[in-house]
Amino acid sequence: MSHRAHLTTVRVSSALRDVFKQEPYTARTLRSDVFAGLTVAVVAMPLAMALAIASGMPPQYGLYSAIVGGLVAALAGGSRYSVSGPTAAFVVVLAPISARYGLAGLATAGFMAGLILLALGVAKLGRLIEYVPEPVTVGFTSGIAVVIAVLQLNDLFGLGIAGMSESFITKVTALSESALQVAWPVVLVSIVTLAVSVFWPRERLVVPGYAPAILIGTLLAAVLAHFGQPVDTIGSRFTYEAAGVIGYGVPRVLPSFALPWTLPGPASGSFSLTLGTLRDLLPAALSIAMLGAIESLLCAVVLDRSTGTRHHSNGELVGQGLANIAAPFFGGVPATAAIARSAANFKAGASTPVAAALHAVFILLGVLVLAPALAYVPMASMAAVLLLVAWNMSEAPKAIELLRRAPRADKLVFLVCFSLTVIFDMIIAIGVGIVLAAFLFMRDIARFTQARDISDSPRYMGVPLPEGWRAVKITGAMFFAAAERVLTQLLAEAPDGSRLIIYADGVTLLDAGGTSALERFDAECVTRGIRVLLADLQPQPARVVHAAGLASGSHAIELVPTLAAAVAMAREDPG
């Protein structure tokens, strides 16, 4: 198989098939995968619940996403160590959907995003991640982190604000106005949970930090409640109905099959699947698909660097697409590969994608065994864990380094993406950021395209040119942003009736805009009686010039194979 097959082929379960093709699956491998899967499940369970809550959904739907989406992505994807489930990046997109359309709208948008991801993979567009500039990715991920952190402040300080606005400015205003309503028992639980989350991993203990932090936060909340200082918990915030009985917290049931659009709608009404609803959800679905593609492929690239393996980008998109198609039928919110969970998977000794699949199985067992206990988890602990997740995803050191050392254009792109993500919308930020980065890049490339006079250069001219002749060398891409400037400069410097040699071996590209500029240049030369010898064109510009008909006898421009031939022609025509 070609060394580029991982970039150009589309295979379902490519990572799993590659592993089993390369090495036998032994009992030792299974033990490694079981331990890694259990370790990641301990990390993923509180995160899945916290991210579902942050998205405006009851916690069990985050668990269902980790179970179904995590299992399908592991078995069908193209990355050996990636672990999929709800991620923090989705929160800013999902929260407005859940508020307006409920779980039905969220699941439907996730299903649409899965179809888009599947189409991207089948179309072999897995390499598109290479064309998203780093200032754009760092800008919008930092912006998302700020939005997520602000969303947690209500539960982190026990402010009791109901119905937070979708507007970032309005959120900040409401939080500022309620700052004096801080509940100190809630703050205590938040601080303790956050401290354990930060310091526990530094001790390099076997159990990951989120689980002990949640456990200690829960025990502290129980002690405070015993002394008359109750703290809001998952059980006090969320209820469910099973067999006609109202329960609190997370139901101890398997995720059940249901059409996504038949799931519960918004609190204010029901969800109707219509063409208008699908049209309204399409921008959100595109945002989810774009984020899912970017995050899953970035995760795979990071894992490749750490492990020395090589992922199948198109296969990974197919796997993520199938995961997001399947998860909504079981109430799951959108999922993608998560760098933190995937890194924990590798560090815990995972050998194959079976570890990620087992993580989903262990979460399922955790729901069946631990559901009653999950009702006692304080909301403050969930908020503290998400605050740490937001900090980790913000890539603050990278953002600071970018602002310190990057070129001004990259700083501008970063600040624009960050600001637009925080104040308006992530999809707007990405779109504007990519367009801005492209324009700034084209500006910089256009500056490299230069015309230099070589009439008296011994390096290029073997003999002096006759009177009235001038030679210039053009170097760089002659695209629309550069060609007009360079050719206008040549016309401004050329007297009527003069003679000009253009040495074009350094012209690497001639696009439609450059061709139009060259046609206008030719017409002006005809009008002003200027003869032009265009020497030594590279293959691509030569094809374009011939296709445009500029090589015919009715034009001022004459194509010459070499600079030496052009000089010889000039000596035969002294003007």
Secondary structure, DSSP 4 states (H G I P E B T S, - for coil): --TTHHHH---TTHHHHHHHHHS---HHHHHHHHHHHHHHHHHHHHHHHHHHHHTTS-HHHHHHIIIIIHHHHHHH-S-SS--EE--GGGHHHHHHHHHHHHHHHHHHHHHHHHHHHHHHHHTT-GGGGGGS-HHHHHHHHHHHHHHHHHHHHHHHHT----S--SSHHHHHHHHHHTGGG--HHHHHHHHHHHHHHHHTGGGT-SS-SHHHHHHHHHHHHHHHHHTT----BHHHH-EEEETTEEEESS-SS------GGGS---TTS-----HHHHHHHHHHHHHHHHHHHHHHHHHHHHHHHHHS----HHHHHHHHHHHHHHGGGGTPPP-EE-HHHHHHHHHTT--STHHHHHHHHHHHHHHHHHHHHHTTSBHHHHHHHHHHHHHHHHTHHHHHHHHHHS-HHHHHHHHHHHHHHHHT-HHHHHHHHHHHHHHHHHHHHHHH-EEEE-TT-TTT-SSPPPTTEEEEEEEEEE-HHHHHHHHHHHHHHSPTT-EEEEEEEEEEEE-HHHHHHHHHHHHHHHHHT-EEEEE---HHHHHHHHHTTTTSTTSSEEEES-HHHHHHHHHH---
